[in-house]
Amino acid sequence: MKVLLYFEGEKMLAKSGIGRALDHQKRALSEVGISYTLDSECTDYDILHINTYGINSHNMVNKARKQGKKIIYHAHSTEEDFRNSFIGSNQLSPLVKKYLVSLYSKADYLITPTPYSKQLLEGYGIQVPIASISNGIDLARFEHSDKKEEQFRNYFKIKRDQKVIICVGLYFERKGIIDFVEIARKSPDYRFIWFGHTPMYSIPKVIRRIVKEDHPENVEFPGYIKGDIIEGAYSAADLFFFPSYEETEGIVILEALASKQQVLVRDIPVYNGWLENEVNCYMGTTNEDFVDLIGELVEENIPSTRQEGYKVAEEKSIERIGHELKNVYEKVLKQSSNENERVYQEN
């Protein structure tokens, strides 16, 4: 078995969760001994595992089908998580949904990160079989390291008695960036750091203004930072606060859980079945909830969920994900060529 992992615009998306998903797929396949290639010109593969939905991705699907290859589409994207992101995204979202349905329906099998995103796709009327498989997490990368934590503290000149709340994400409204700033404004005793970057020209004016100037002194937007500093931040911070309104999974949450960090998220459907309030994380709904919970968690006035949170990350380790991917690959290879041709002609 040989798999072609295709990822359109790899450099452009490298700073996003989808970019890290590709790295996890490569590691997962290596863990279970599955041969793969990233060469889009390769012809001696058995399965096209495609992660993106640009025009080149569309062409790759058609090319693979003509060559008689099996096709697995990794459905990272939905209409719901396209909304409230880039300029014009809400106006374009119905067209994006129609395009996604057309593209995803050409596959032999779909993989999507959570039962929630699977439910969304099924609601679109897609008839292709869908497996819910987490994007996974590299546990070893997020093991505690005093050196990494010190690099983080030195980089940001953090005093030992200073309380720090972090978030990691693109500069999207749906990520909760507006709420993050407003909550920080109401919590002046704590330092808030939002890691991540999105090209300013692509996001609405209100978000650009927030990032550039309209935020209190206790909020920082250092941009995209990788390596030891961000890994040290995950474990050295006092809280990982992720107020996103819509996700298909949220790789950054898995990274925080793997770091044995205390996690606070918004109570939204995507977490159903794997995150549980007051068990492996804390959840809030309103800004008032979050202000209260941040104070209680940072000051350690309520029980920690760090250890139970780490168990969630263990269940989604890259090795386990590799076995789940392998099972789907084997199912697809057993499908008859006649069935594949019928599905292609219908779509």
N, C-alpha and C positions, 0 to 999 in steps of 0.2 A: 504493500500500500504506500502510495506517495501522494502528498497533499500540496497543492499550490495555494499558499496564503497570499491573497491579493488585497492590497491596501492602497487605494488611490489617494494622492496628496499626502503621503506619509510625513514629509517634512512640515507641512502646514498644520497637520493635526497632531504632531508629536507631543504638544503641550497639553493635549486634552485627555480625558479618560479613555476615549477610543484608541488613542495612540498607545497608551499603556496596555490596553487590552490585547493589542497585537503582540507586544513583548511577552505578555503572559501566555498567549497561545503558542508562541515559539518554545517557551520553556516547558509548557505542559506537554507538547508533542514529544519533545526530547526526553522528558521524564518517562514516558511510556513507550519509547522506542519507535515512534512513527517518523518516517522520513518526510521532510518537507522542503519546499523551495519557495523563494520570493521572486523568482525570475518569471515575469509575465510572458516571456517568449518561449518558455519551456513547453514541451509537448508530451513528455513521457510521464505525466502525472495521472492519477486516477480520479481525484476529487478537487474541484475548485472550491475553496473556502474563502468567501469574499466578505469583506467587512465594511465597504463603503458604497455610496449610491450615486456618485457623479456620472457624467456621460461616459467616461472611460470604463467605469464599473459596468455600466449597461452593455457596452461593447464586449467586455470580457465575458459576460454571461452568455451573450449570443454566440460568441466564438467557441466557448466551451461546449455549448449545446450542439453546435454543428459538428464538433469533433467527437461527439458521443461521450463526453465526460459527465460525471456526476457533479451536481452543484448544491452546495450548502451555503445559504445566506445567513450571515450573522446579523440579526436585526437589532442593532444598537439604537436605531433611531425610530421615533414615532412622531406623529403629528403633534401629540401633546408636549413632547420635550423640544420640539422645534419652536413652539410659540414662546413669546416673551424672551427672545434671545437677540437676534440681529435686527437691524433696521428693516422694517417691512415684513418681519417674520409672521406676524399675525395675519396679514393680508394674504401672504403666500401659503400659509399652512394647509388650506384645503387642497391646493394643487400639489403640495408636497405629499399629502396623504394619498392622493390618487396615483401619483408617480411611484410611491413606495409600494402600494398594493400591486401595481402592475409588475414592478421589478421583483418583489419578494415572491410573487406567484409563479415566477419562472424557475424557481428552485425546486429541488427534490425534497429538501428538508430545510426548516428554519431553526436557528438557535437564537434565543433571546435570554437576557441575563436573569430575569425574575418571573415568578408566577404572575405578577402584576402586568409586566409588559407582554407576556404571553396572552393574558386575558384581553388586553387592548388589541393585539393583532387579530385574535379570533373574532373580536367585535367588528373588525374591518371586513369580515366575510372571507378572509383568506382560507383556502381549502388545503394548503400544503401542511403536512405534519409539523408540529412545533415542539421543540424541547426547551425546557427552562434550565439553563446552565449558567452559573455565576461566572463572571469574568475572572474570578480567582484572585489570590494574593500570595506574594512571595514572603513567607513568614521569616525566612532568614534575613532578608533585607531590613526588616523592621525590628530585629532583636535589639534589646537595650544596649546602648553604647555611651559610656561616660564621655568619650572623646567627641562623638557627634553632638551630644548635648552641649558640651563646652563650646564647640564651634558655633552652634546656634546662638548661645548666650553672648559670645564675643562679637559675633557679626551684628547683632542688634543692640549690643551694649545693655543687656538686661541685668538689672540688679537682683541680688539673691532674694530680696524680700518682695520683688515685684510680681504681681499676678498677671499671667498672660493667657489670653484666649485666642485661638487660631481658627482659621477657616481656609480651605483650599478650593478654588473653583474659578471658572471663567467669569468675566464681568457681565453676567446676564441678570436681568430682572428676576427671572424664574429661579435663579440660584439664591434669591433672598438678600441680595447685596444692599438694597435700600433699607430693609429691616435691620441688617447687621449694623449699619451705620447709626440708625436711630436708637438701637438698643445700646450701642457703645456710648452714645450721647447721654443716655440715662444712667450709665455706669462709669462715671469719670475716674473712679479709683483703680480701674483695671485697664490693661493695655490690650488692644485688639489688633491682630495682624491678619490681613487677607492675602494669602499667597495665590498667584495665578496671573494670567495676562490674556487680553483679547485686543486685537488691533482697534484703536480708538475710532477709526473711520467707519467701522462696521457696527457700532453700537449706538443706541439712541443718545441724544444730547443730555438727557437727565442723568444717565449713567456716567457719561464722560465727565460731567460736572462734578458728580459725587467723587469719582476717583481722583480727579485733578485737584479739586479745591474745597468742595462743599462737604467736608467731614471734620469732626472734632480732632483736637490734638492727640487724643489717645487712640486714634485709628491710623494704621499704616497700610499702604499698598506697595510692597516692595517689588511686585512683578513676579515673573516665573523664576523660581529658584529650585534647582535639583541637587541631588547628591546628598552629602553628609549634613548640610545645613537644614534642609527640609526634613530629612529623616530624624535629625536631632530635635527639630521643632515638634514633631509628632509626639515624642515621648517626654520632652522637657516642659512643654506647655502645661498649664493647669487645667485646660479644657479644650476639646475640639467641638466647636459649635457650627453646625451645618443647617442653616435655616431654609434650605431649598424647598420650593413648592412642587417640583416635578423632576423625577429621575427615572431612568430605566433600571438602575441599580445604585450607582454611586461608589466608584472604586475608592475614592478618597475616604469614605467611611470605613471600608475594609482596611485601608492603610492605618487609620487611627486605631481601629480595634486590634490590629496585629501589633501595634506599638504599646498595647495595654494602656491606652489613653482613655480618660473619661469622655464619653460622647453624649452630646445633646443635639437632637434633631427635631424637625417639625413632624408632627403626627400626620403622615400622608400614606396613601394606600400601598405604595411600592414596598414599604417595610413589613407589610403583613406576612407573617409566616417565618420571619427570621430575626427581626428586631422586636423586643418586647419592653415596653415602658417599665422602668424601675427593676428590671431583671438584668438586661445586658446593655442598657442605655437609659437615658431619660428623654422624654418627649414633651413638647409644648405646642401650643396652637397660636396664641397671641403674643404680641411683643411684651405685654405685661407678664405672661407666663414665663417668657424667656429671661426677662430681667430678674424675676424672683429666683428662677432655677439657677441661673448663672451665679448669683450671690450665694445660694445655698451650696452649690457644688464646689465653687472655688474656695469657699471657706470651710469646706468639708463638714458641713452641718447635717448632711444626709448621707446614707450609705453609698459607698462606691459600687459601680457595676463593672469595673475594669476586668476582673478575672472572668466573669461570665461573658463579657464582650469578646475577650480573647478566644474563648471556646467557639464563638461564631466564626472568627477568622480561621481557626483550625479546620472547621468543617468545609471551608472554601479554599483550602490550600491548593497550590498549583498542581501538585501531584494528583490530588483527588479529581480536579477538573480535567486533567489529562485522560484519566480513565473514562470520565463521562463523555468527553469528545470522541474517544476511541469507540465507545459503544454506538454513538450516532453514525460515525463513519462506516462501521461494519453493517449497520442497518441499511444505509444508503447503497452500499456496494451489493447488497443482496437483492435490491429492487431490480425488476426485469427491465431490459432496455425498451420493451414495448410500452410499459407503463410510463417511462420517462418521455417517450416520444408523444404519447397521448397528452400528457400534462403540458408539454411545450406547445403543441398545436392548439390546445384549448385556450392558451394564454397569449 
